[in-house]
Amino acid sequence: MDKQVIVAIGREFGSGGHIIGEEIAKRFSLPFYDHNLLSQIAEDNNMDHEILKQYDEKPRNRLFTRTVAGFGGSPEENVATLQFDYLLKMAREGKSFVVVGRCAESKLSKFPSLISIFVLGDYEAKMERVKEVYQLSAEEAKEAMKREDWKRKSYHNYYCKSKWGDSRNYDLTINSSKLGIEKTIDILEQYIKERIEE
């Protein structure tokens, strides 16, 4: 692809945002980044991936950390900063990619090549998906949805001025429950093609 394109996908837990991102990356032959971004960072910086993974997309623990002269002592903040810097570096180098989470729609907002999407879903549909994918009971799925969305929201709202899930901060917000995952991907593929051809 000659023209740079960066697709940033925010998502509610259980909405299928991860699989949607993976499939969009395949359809456009683009690198896909989610948790695997830490593997790349660890490899490039000779760091332990397992240690970084413990703090991935987690809000800072305010009780056990403090900020001194603008520098955080929190491992969560340090891992977040590593990811933000890595995404910015790739964007500045003109690379194209798909990224899920990591505040990408906010951190990369100054790049004209950015296409930002937020994937949400109906509560019951998300619960059924979480039960199926993670082999959980209804009660466990309910708790997982509440916990994971709280973590994502807290993480995003700590590092960004914009609010997580607020439709005004994304180019497109889509409910994957209405047409299902596959048709949602088809719609997003068409939207991205139109944006690329602008």
C-alpha positions in Angstrom: 0.0 0.0 0.0 1.6 3.3 -1.1 -0.6 5.6 1.0 -0.1 5.4 4.8 -3.1 4.1 6.6 -3.4 3.6 10.4 -6.6 2.0 11.7 -7.1 2.5 15.5 -9.8 0.4 17.1 -11.2 1.0 20.6 -13.6 -1.6 21.9 -16.0 -2.8 24.6 -15.2 -6.2 26.1 -17.1 -8.8 24.3 -17.9 -6.7 21.2 -15.4 -8.6 19.0 -13.1 -5.6 18.6 -10.0 -7.8 18.6 -11.1 -10.2 16.0 -12.5 -7.3 13.9 -9.1 -5.7 14.1 -7.3 -8.9 13.1 -9.5 -9.4 10.1 -9.2 -5.8 8.9 -5.4 -6.1 9.1 -5.6 -9.3 7.0 -7.9 -7.8 4.4 -5.6 -4.8 3.9 -2.4 -6.8 4.4 -1.3 -4.6 7.3 0.6 -5.5 10.5 -1.7 -6.0 13.5 -0.9 -4.8 17.0 -2.6 -5.6 20.2 -0.9 -7.4 23.1 1.8 -8.5 20.6 3.0 -4.8 20.5 4.8 -5.6 23.8 6.7 -8.5 22.2 8.0 -6.2 19.5 9.0 -3.5 22.1 10.7 -6.2 24.3 12.6 -7.6 21.4 13.8 -4.2 20.2 14.9 -3.1 23.7 16.2 -6.4 25.0 13.5 -6.5 27.7 11.5 -9.3 29.3 8.2 -9.6 27.5 6.5 -11.4 30.4 7.3 -8.6 32.8 5.9 -5.9 30.4 2.8 -8.0 29.8 1.8 -7.8 33.5 1.2 -4.1 33.1 -0.4 -4.0 29.7 -3.4 -1.6 29.4 -3.8 -1.3 33.1 -4.5 1.9 35.0 -1.9 3.2 37.3 -2.1 2.0 40.9 -2.3 5.4 42.6 -1.9 3.9 46.1 1.6 2.5 45.4 3.1 5.1 43.0 3.8 8.7 42.8 5.0 11.3 40.3 8.1 13.3 41.0 9.1 16.2 38.8 6.8 14.9 36.0 8.2 11.4 36.1 6.1 8.5 37.1 7.3 5.6 39.3 4.6 3.4 38.1 5.4 0.3 36.0 1.9 0.7 34.4 2.8 4.2 33.3 6.2 3.1 32.0 4.7 0.3 29.9 2.0 2.6 28.6 4.6 5.2 27.6 6.7 2.6 25.8 3.7 1.6 23.7 2.7 5.2 22.9 6.2 6.1 21.9 6.5 3.0 19.7 3.2 3.7 17.9 4.3 7.4 17.4 7.6 6.2 16.0 6.0 3.9 13.5 3.5 6.6 12.5 6.2 9.2 12.0 8.2 6.7 9.8 5.1 6.5 7.5 4.3 2.9 8.4 0.8 1.5 8.0 -0.8 -0.8 10.6 -3.9 -1.7 12.6 -3.8 -1.3 16.4 -6.4 -2.3 19.0 -6.6 -0.2 22.2 -3.5 1.5 23.5 -5.2 5.0 23.3 -4.2 5.0 19.7 -7.1 7.1 18.4 -5.9 9.9 20.8 -2.1 9.4 20.7 -2.1 9.3 16.9 -4.8 11.9 16.3 -2.5 14.4 14.6 -1.8 12.0 11.7 -4.1 12.6 8.7 -3.7 8.9 7.8 -5.5 7.8 11.1 -8.9 6.1 10.8 -10.4 5.7 14.3 -13.2 3.3 15.1 -15.0 2.3 18.3 -16.7 -1.1 18.5 -19.5 -1.6 21.0 -22.3 -4.1 21.4 -25.6 -4.9 23.0 -25.2 -6.2 26.6 -26.8 -9.6 26.0 -24.9 -10.3 22.8 -21.6 -9.4 24.5 -22.4 -11.6 27.4 -23.1 -14.6 25.1 -19.9 -14.0 23.3 -17.9 -13.7 26.5 -19.5 -16.9 27.8 -18.6 -18.8 24.6 -15.1 -17.4 24.0 -13.9 -17.7 27.6 -16.0 -20.6 28.7 -17.6 -18.7 31.6 -21.0 -18.9 33.3 -23.4 -16.0 32.9 -22.4 -14.5 36.3 -18.7 -14.9 35.5 -19.2 -13.3 32.1 -21.1 -10.4 33.7 -18.2 -9.8 36.2 -15.6 -10.1 33.4 -17.4 -7.5 31.3 -17.7 -5.1 34.2 -14.1 -5.5 35.2 -12.5 -5.4 31.8 -14.5 -2.3 30.6 -13.7 -0.5 33.9 -9.9 -1.2 33.3 -10.1 0.0 29.7 -12.0 3.1 30.6 -9.7 3.9 33.6 -6.6 3.3 31.5 -7.8 5.4 28.6 -9.2 8.3 30.6 -6.0 8.5 32.7 -3.7 8.9 29.6 -6.1 10.9 27.3 -8.1 14.1 27.4 -10.8 12.5 25.4 -13.2 10.0 27.1 -13.2 6.3 26.3 -16.1 5.3 24.0 -17.4 8.9 23.4 -18.5 8.8 19.8 -17.2 12.4 19.2 -13.6 11.1 19.6 -13.8 8.5 16.8 -14.4 8.7 13.0 -16.9 5.8 13.3 -18.7 4.1 16.1 -20.4 0.8 15.3 -22.5 -1.8 17.2 -21.2 -5.2 16.1 -24.3 -6.9 17.6 -26.7 -5.5 15.0 -25.3 -7.3 11.9 -22.8 -9.7 13.5 -19.0 -9.7 13.4 -18.6 -10.7 9.7 -20.9 -8.0 8.3 -19.5 -5.5 10.7 -16.1 -6.2 9.2 -17.5 -5.9 5.7 -18.9 -2.4 6.5 -15.6 -1.3 8.1 -13.6 -2.6 5.1 -15.8 -0.5 2.8 -15.5 2.6 5.0 -11.7 2.2 5.2 -11.5 1.8 1.4 -13.5 5.0 0.9 -11.2 6.9 3.3 -8.1 5.6 1.6 -9.4 6.7 -1.8 -10.1 10.3 -0.6 
